[in-house]
Structure formats: structure tokens, C-alpha cells
């Protein structure tokens, strides 16, 4: 188990060759990595770099990150993953020459929703709240708290899920990503 963000118990799924967890998490996202299942493109990839901890029950996943996005579909953000057929990823994706808030929900098949940004964000914060059978995705740009809702999606309740950070570079040469904050905690209603 890996020590990072002041806690132990972190693990990699598809670890990149280059990464450090000294002061945050920095990695170089390798080319040819992706997280997608069948819809529209006809392929299934489960090769994205995912760093997190396995948690059962209601939780809050919060992270802040930046990336040196350069090529089509470069992406980084948050992931909740039960297995290769059940997962949610939410983050920033570089698509058609612009930056987009991106969420993919997969239940056997992936769906994708995007919201274009008018300008690149230097730092992005995402907050995924898993409560019962739903995940609420919120975001904040350049130091804003993650209060703007982006998506509400079904997610199977009571099943253990890897909760953490992800990055992928499906079409490009790879790119650098830095997560300055990553927290996974039990959801406390109040």
C-alpha cells in the first residue's frame, strides 16, 4: 500500500511508469491509455491510470488537479470504479481543440456528457458524493469550491468501489498531470 496525501492504503490500477507521491501525486500519463466501454467507438479499454482506495458504502471523493493537456482526448480527474463494466469518471478532457468538463457513466456501456469551458482552467476541483444508489458530481474552477452540479447518475449501492484519481491519453503522446489534493472519506449527513 502507498502513502500519499497524509494517509496509507492507496493503490494503483494500471500504474504509469513515471509517478511520485511525495507532495501530492504527480504522474506522466502514458500514451494509448483509456477508460471506455463500447458505445459509438466499438472498443473497450480499461487501461487508464487509476490511483485510489477501495471503499464500501456512502462516501465523498474530493480532488484538485491540473494537467498539461495537449492532444485529442487527453483527460484527468476523478474515478469511482466497481469493475470494468461499472464506473464513473469525471474531469477535464481536451476535445476538438478545447477544454471540456467531462463525465462518463458506464453500466455495461459508456455514455459521455461534456460541457465546454470558455478558457482553460489552471486548477480544477471535483467532488463526487456517493449516497445510496446515486453519485452527484460537482466541480469548481481555479480555486472555487466544487459547488456547481455537473451530473447525477445511478451507481450500484453497497458494492466496494475504487475511489480516487484517473488519467488517460488515448490518442496523444502522453502528458503530465498533478493532483495537489485527494481525499476519500465516509459521507456524514448533517
C-alpha positions as CSV (number, residue, x, y, z in Angstrom):
1,X,0.0,0.0,0.0
2,X,1.2,3.5,-0.8
3,X,1.5,6.5,1.5
4,X,0.1,9.7,-0.1
5,X,-1.9,12.8,1.0
6,X,-1.0,12.0,4.6
7,X,-2.6,8.6,4.6
8,X,-1.7,5.0,3.8
9,X,-3.8,2.5,1.9
10,X,-3.6,3.9,-1.7
11,X,-3.1,1.6,-4.6
12,X,-2.6,1.8,-8.4
13,X,-4.6,0.1,-11.1
14,X,-2.6,0.4,-14.3
15,X,0.3,2.3,-12.7
16,X,2.2,4.7,-15.0
17,X,6.0,4.2,-15.4
18,X,6.7,7.7,-14.1
19,X,5.0,8.9,-10.9
20,X,5.7,10.3,-7.4
21,X,3.6,10.8,-4.3
22,X,6.0,12.9,-2.3
23,X,4.0,16.2,-2.2
24,X,0.7,15.3,-3.8
25,X,0.6,12.9,-6.8
26,X,2.4,13.7,-10.0
27,X,2.5,11.4,-13.0
28,X,3.2,11.2,-16.7
29,X,0.1,9.7,-18.3
30,X,1.2,7.2,-20.9
31,X,0.0,7.2,-24.5
32,X,-2.6,4.6,-25.6
33,X,-4.4,4.6,-22.2
34,X,-8.2,5.0,-22.0
35,X,-11.3,4.2,-20.0
36,X,-14.2,3.5,-22.3
37,X,-16.7,0.7,-23.0
38,X,-18.1,0.0,-26.5
39,X,-20.6,2.8,-27.2
40,X,-20.1,4.6,-30.6
41,X,-16.5,3.6,-31.0
42,X,-16.9,-0.1,-30.7
43,X,-13.9,-0.8,-28.4
44,X,-13.4,-1.4,-24.7
45,X,-10.4,0.0,-22.8
46,X,-9.7,-0.4,-19.1
47,X,-6.1,0.9,-19.3
48,X,-6.3,4.4,-17.7
49,X,-4.1,5.1,-14.8
50,X,-6.2,4.9,-11.6
51,X,-5.0,5.7,-8.1
52,X,-7.3,5.3,-5.1
53,X,-8.6,3.2,-2.3
54,X,-11.4,0.7,-2.2
55,X,-14.4,1.8,-0.1
56,X,-17.8,0.3,0.5
57,X,-20.8,2.5,1.2
58,X,-21.6,6.2,1.0
59,X,-18.5,8.4,0.5
60,X,-17.2,11.7,-0.6
61,X,-14.3,11.8,-3.1
62,X,-12.7,15.3,-3.5
63,X,-9.7,16.1,-5.6
64,X,-7.9,19.1,-7.1
65,X,-5.6,18.8,-10.1
66,X,-4.0,20.4,-13.2
67,X,-2.7,18.9,-16.4
68,X,-0.6,19.8,-19.4
69,X,-3.3,18.7,-21.9
70,X,-2.1,18.9,-25.5
71,X,-3.8,16.3,-27.7
72,X,-7.3,15.0,-28.5
73,X,-8.9,13.2,-25.6
74,X,-6.2,13.9,-23.0
75,X,-8.1,13.6,-19.7
76,X,-7.7,13.6,-16.0
77,X,-10.0,13.7,-13.0
78,X,-11.9,11.5,-10.5
79,X,-13.0,7.9,-10.8
80,X,-15.3,5.6,-8.9
81,X,-14.8,2.0,-10.2
82,X,-16.6,-1.2,-9.2
83,X,-15.2,-3.1,-12.1
84,X,-14.5,-2.8,-15.9
85,X,-18.3,-2.7,-16.6
86,X,-19.4,-0.3,-13.7
87,X,-17.7,3.0,-13.2
88,X,-17.9,6.8,-13.4
89,X,-15.1,9.2,-14.4
90,X,-15.4,13.0,-14.2
91,X,-12.8,15.6,-15.0
92,X,-11.3,17.8,-17.7
93,X,-10.9,16.4,-21.2
94,X,-9.2,18.1,-24.2
95,X,-11.6,17.6,-27.2
96,X,-11.5,19.2,-30.7
97,X,-9.1,21.9,-29.6
98,X,-10.8,23.0,-26.4
99,X,-11.2,22.1,-22.7
100,X,-14.3,20.4,-21.5
101,X,-15.8,19.3,-18.2
102,X,-16.4,15.6,-19.0
103,X,-18.3,12.9,-17.3
104,X,-18.6,9.2,-18.4
105,X,-21.0,6.8,-16.7
106,X,-20.6,3.2,-17.6
107,X,-23.1,0.4,-16.8
108,X,-22.0,-2.2,-19.4
109,X,-21.9,0.6,-22.0
110,X,-20.4,4.1,-21.6
111,X,-22.2,7.3,-22.1
112,X,-20.4,10.7,-22.3
113,X,-21.5,14.2,-21.5
114,X,-19.4,17.3,-21.9
115,X,-19.6,21.0,-21.2
116,X,-17.2,23.2,-23.0
117,X,-15.1,25.7,-21.0
118,X,-14.6,29.2,-22.4
119,X,-11.0,29.2,-21.3
120,X,-8.5,26.6,-19.8
121,X,-8.7,26.2,-16.1
122,X,-5.4,26.2,-14.2
123,X,-6.7,24.1,-11.3
124,X,-9.9,22.1,-11.2
125,X,-11.7,20.6,-8.1
126,X,-14.2,17.8,-8.4
127,X,-16.4,16.4,-5.6
128,X,-18.2,13.1,-6.1
129,X,-20.7,12.2,-3.5
130,X,-21.9,8.6,-3.4
131,X,-25.2,8.3,-1.4
132,X,-27.3,5.3,-1.7
133,X,-27.8,4.5,-5.3
134,X,-26.6,7.8,-6.7
135,X,-23.5,9.8,-7.4
136,X,-23.6,13.6,-7.6
137,X,-20.7,15.2,-9.5
138,X,-19.8,18.8,-8.7
139,X,-16.9,21.0,-9.8
140,X,-15.1,24.2,-9.2
141,X,-12.6,26.1,-11.4
142,X,-9.4,28.0,-10.4
143,X,-9.9,27.9,-6.6
144,X,-13.7,27.9,-6.5
145,X,-15.2,25.3,-4.2
146,X,-16.8,22.3,-6.0
147,X,-20.4,23.5,-5.7
148,X,-21.6,23.6,-9.3
149,X,-23.5,20.4,-10.2
150,X,-22.5,18.7,-13.4
151,X,-24.2,15.3,-13.2
152,X,-26.4,13.0,-11.1
153,X,-26.0,9.3,-12.0
154,X,-27.1,5.9,-10.8
155,X,-24.4,3.9,-9.2
156,X,-24.9,0.4,-7.7
157,X,-25.3,0.8,-3.9
158,X,-23.4,-1.2,-1.3
159,X,-20.7,-2.5,-3.7
160,X,-17.0,-1.8,-3.0
161,X,-15.5,0.8,-5.4
162,X,-12.1,2.1,-6.1
163,X,-12.4,5.9,-5.3
164,X,-9.6,8.2,-6.5
165,X,-7.8,9.9,-9.4
166,X,-7.5,8.9,-13.0
167,X,-5.7,10.0,-16.2
168,X,-5.6,8.8,-19.8
169,X,-4.1,9.8,-23.1
170,X,-6.0,7.7,-25.8
171,X,-4.7,9.5,-28.9
172,X,-1.7,11.5,-28.0
173,X,1.9,11.1,-26.8
174,X,1.0,11.4,-23.1
175,X,1.0,14.3,-20.8
176,X,1.9,15.4,-17.2
177,X,-0.8,15.6,-14.5
178,X,-0.5,16.8,-10.9
179,X,-3.1,16.1,-8.2
180,X,-2.5,18.5,-5.3
181,X,-5.3,17.2,-3.1
182,X,-7.1,13.9,-3.0
183,X,-9.4,12.8,-0.2
184,X,-11.8,9.9,0.2
185,X,-14.0,10.0,3.3
186,X,-17.2,8.4,4.6
187,X,-20.2,10.5,3.8
188,X,-21.6,12.1,7.0
189,X,-25.1,13.5,6.7
190,X,-25.6,16.7,8.7
